[in-house]
Amino acid sequence: MNFNLAQRLKKEGEYVPSFLIKIWQIRIKEKFGLEVDSDIAEVLIKIIHERSTWKTSRAEKYIAMLLRAKGEKKEEAEKRAKEIVKTILG
């Protein structure tokens, strides 16, 4: 799940313009009450447009990795990542 997963997820999918990321951050905050940074918003945009179990589980791992990089404990980051993805995909 380390750097290799991050590299694969960054390379996958379409390029997401930065203005769309900002718009989605605002929409996610308004609709779901979640504040997410641009990296997490980019992953969420990609999984919203391509729903598959495989992509969803990889997105959860990537978001958890981003949260851990920001200082959260492993268990908390994994739980929060799963909640974020579940909330967004509903």
Residue, then its C-alpha position, 0 to 999 in steps of 0.5 A: m500500500n505504500f508508494n507503489l499504490a500511490q503511483r498507480l492511483k495517480k497514473e490511473g484514470e483521466y486527468v482531473p483539472s484543478f478547477l474541477i477538484k475545487i468545485w467537487q470539494i465545495r459540493i462534497k462539503e455542501k452535500f455531505g458535510l465533509e471537508v476533504d483536501s484536493d488529493i482526496a477529492e481527486v480520488l473521489i472524483k475518479i471513483i464516482h465516475e468508475r464504480s467498481t468494487w476493485k476501484t473502491s477498495r483501492a481508493e479506500k487504501y489510497i485515502a487511508m494512506l493520505l490520512r496517515a501521511k497527515g498524522e492519523k493512526k492507521e486504524e483511524a485512517e482506515k476507518r475514516a477512509k472507508e466512511i468517506v468512500k461509503t458516504i460519497l458513493g452512498 
